[in-house]
């Protein structure tokens, strides 16, 4: 776990680097443009479809009874928009994650590898297509678990723990692949994923706690519905920043693990200003 903490400190310093801060711009703008257009075109039709479904099957009465049981009866009037928002949130996560893999992770790899691991040879065991495929396959399982855990939002502490676990697994599977795509061979990547499973999952879990925070913005009831476009933009920005820090953390840890696997000298010391 010493390397987990050491990598955390390095990632924290690196995120303050101007070049790293600029990496958040492209994924954020692309996600914002994409979701601005999708919400403008599709949000109201989605809400109308859910409203018709609730009316047809008398879900308003059922949901009102459930919400009243937990002392949340005031949410009955906005239950349909809230459900629509919770349906869209995982898709926002996916787009931010894919844009991160496409635009930020390669730059993070060059930044960390070039400055701290210049002795490591690149074996290119991963690819851009493999990164996207890994993200999509992992996300399919993620979204199933996300839907199953939606009732936990009636109990915010339980929702936070559940989301942290989900994020831990999601980031562990996706970020570890991206972090080693250029430097490790496929065999080395599988070996590290197997032998370092628990430290990698721990990094994902800690990042998962931060990753669950934007989802808490959706729990503001009526106000979250009224300010949904602004909350969505703010949530996307938070996701991008969290993904960048998580990517840095995984990058440092995975490259150090790869150095040990190859028997190569580990991190080189770099002054904090250049971290």
Protein Blocks (a to p, Z undefined) as FASTA:
>chain_A
ZZmmmmmmmmmmmmmpmklmmmmmmmmmmmmmmmmmmmmmmmmmmmmmmmmmmmmnopmm
mmmmmmmmnopmmmmmmmmmmmmmmmmmmmmmmmmmmmmmmmmmmmmmmmmmmmmmmmbc
cehlacfklmmmmmmmmmmmmmmmmmmmmmmmmmmmlmmmmmmmmmmmmmmmmmmmmmmm
mmpcfklmmmmmmmmmmmmmmmmmmmmmmmmmmmmmmmnojmmmmmmmmmmmmmmmmmmm
mmmmmmmmmmmmmmmmmmmmnopacdddddfklZZ
